[in-house]
């Protein structure tokens, strides 16, 4: 019932229901009327028949009423009585003495008792006075038997019921066929409107005959055409800007400008639990290839290196590769240098296999440094350049292998975390732009605590992804956060969901079943998905997002714009929010390209009914500009730094989660 109240009854259902109700009522009324008419007719017929019999029989037996001939009169009465149409024939003389009384107790067994009780027939009794000359001899009473009338009425009722039912079914079938033809274009209009609400803009090629539907269909088609035209125009502008300003034309990687923006967006987020390392790869033999062979071969060498780097580094979550100049690549990776030793070895092994006689100065030089919080780009690049020039100590290979966790150890650790580790949470508010404390939602950050120590999330999820255990970690996070959600049902929270879970049918099925046992997650919950994860397979991601939305969970695409690809993938994604990557925020006040990018994103997304969020806001001037550019929500330390959810235990049984004062002011 609640589903009907929420979604409403379709016009088709209402019309069908109305027709069925009217048809059934007509059917019942027709049968009842027909039966009642027949019953009245039979009642009248029995009375008429009894009177005729009383009159004719009375005339026939009048000459035989003396004592000697009375037997003849009784015989004549018996002959008529035996026909079965009479319940009683009785003759009473003038002295009120019954001369003969013939009675028929017979019942009709083929007529149901309920029908007899429902359609009651009254047996009529008719009288005829018999005279002998001028003297009254007595009174003849004839009472009709109702059995034959009940049988006739029952048979007629069955014929009327079946014929009316057949007529009803035939009428409903005809009505169904007619209405299906009428409602077919309406269904197409409904589907088109439903797709529009899910950001899927398709044209309805079949124009209905009905004038009203024709007008609505043409209006929606025109709206879709205008939206598509605007979307294509804005997408081309944004793509052109990205290609000119942020993308290296040869490799398709981000260029120096893109690297600088990304560096500034992450360098101040570094903490003990969130490390960042920088890798530099230079190609010392590129100049020789260009001079001795051709520039085309030099370009092929650069593309080969870029493909190798992307293939290896793309497995590291939230990592990005850039091409700074002709022979220099750089990568920013959210892991410490010790964890990246294995990746360094994979890169160097891949490069050593590609080395040939053209690489007189070596195939590539490699350097890896840890980025400290607040570091300058110049200082990091200088350290990397020195590392590439001097080269790294070859003895590091042994140290690397000795200090690395084995895969078996990582698997045991992650499984132990899934089974028994505690999870702590912290929150950061995303507030509506141009409001004081009105929340869009709280972004939730999870921290795993194992044996009393906090686990580095970057390392944990990177290894879990390699070991196909990311889904189990996501499930553990959701199960643990439900306890917080149940205490704050009116507030909206956002959880980060991994790429593996997004593309896992098993995870979607588990989530659907879990939502039935914990219906609290069906409302005021959002999943944040990384744009890079989403672009892995947009078609499958779109289907799984639809399944997530059917549960009642909203979707936000975070790090929007980090892929530097076309925004066309937005068309067809049923999402509520996009969160612009922080690399476009840090230099916003001085970068007109970033301003244009954010404004264009707002224009595109608002055309689809998608709200735009901005993060990593540290300055009031940046906040004001983002609000003026049209962003719907803002997030950053200026708004509210991340705040830990405090869990208090009472009697080791009851658990209560409390928020700090800064968080509570954003609560609903």
C-alpha angles and dihedrals in degrees: 000000000000089000090054091048091050099045100024128224116289119245088240092056092047093050093045090048093049093049092048092049092048092045093049092047090049090048093051093045091048093051094045092047093048093048093047092049091051091046092053090047092051091046091054092043092054091052093048092046092050092049093049090050093048091051098045095041090047091054091046097052098036093095091052103054098105117102095258096050099037091102089062091053092050091048091052090050091048091053091057094040092056091066087083096232094108133070095195141001114189133174120200121186127224090270089060091249117142107240096184134351121193116192132184114203092177119131129198106247096190093068116082117240092231090058092049090050092047098045102038117193120195116218106231120220117208128192136213125185114223120210133193102206106308093338122093109237100185148288127288115209120197120187118188120230113238095205096088092044091051090050092049091046092048093050091046091049092053092049091047093048096050095043091048091046091050090049090048093052093046091050092049092049092051091045090049092052092048094046092046089057091047095046097043094087090042089056089051090052090048092050091048091051090047091052090050090056087054092051093253110129114198131159122240104228095186109079110202122236094225109094096225094049091045091057093047093047093050091047093052091045091052091048091051092048091050092047092049091048092050091044093051092048095049092042092054091049092050093045091050090051092049093049093048099042110022111022130077105229096214102049103019089233124129114277131223093284091052090048093051092050092049093045093053091048095056107029094082094046093065115120140152090277096039113053128178127200131188126217125196124195120186128186107221094180097051094096091051091051092050092049102039101035117013142292089250089061089047090053090048089052090052093048091048091054092047091052091050092050094047092048092054103033096042088074089065108086117246092001122143134197124207136183108224097184142332098307104014129089126179132189131196112208126182094226135086121258094253092057090048095056091096091050090050090053091049091052094047092047091051091049094047090056091055097049117116141159093288091064095076092158095041132278097266143340119226134202131176126191137168115244115225124213111273094013118157122239090236093054093048093046091047092053091047093047090051090050092051092047098046095034128222126281110265090217087072089081091069093044090048094053093045095050098045122104110241120239089246091054092049092049092051091047095049093046089050090051091050091050104041115359121119120236123216123192137207129188139214120191123234104201132195112262117256092018131106104230107341109138129223087186144304116261109222122218117195128207125191117217116199123178089348094305128107112240120225103250094206093056093040097053094040091057093039088056091053090048095044092242099117093100091057091051090051091050091051091051092050094046092049095045092052087076090061093042092054090057093049104034096155096056123084118234132187124211125193113238123198128238092248092057093046092058097037117104089193091057092050091050091048091049091050092051093043090053089060092055093040106031090173089085091060091077136046095007128120132188117216114212125191113241092229090055091049093052093055089086113350094185096057091038090054092052092049091046088055089053091049090049091050088059089054099255119131125223133223125186108217129197086033112188095022092110092059089216133127118291092225090107088072089072103093099018113120098212134142102209145021118199113208115231114258092238088078093051106053098068096026096122093058102029115081091183091060090047091052091046094053093045091050091048089053092050093049097044096043088054087059095043092252120140119226122223129192125205141188093047111169104157132059090224091057091049092051093049093049090052090049090050089058105258113161099206137023134202135180145099089289088063098037132325118230111287126201121238107234117221116201124191122214117193086342088278114073117059124201126187119207133187126216121251094261090055096044093059088066094048121108 
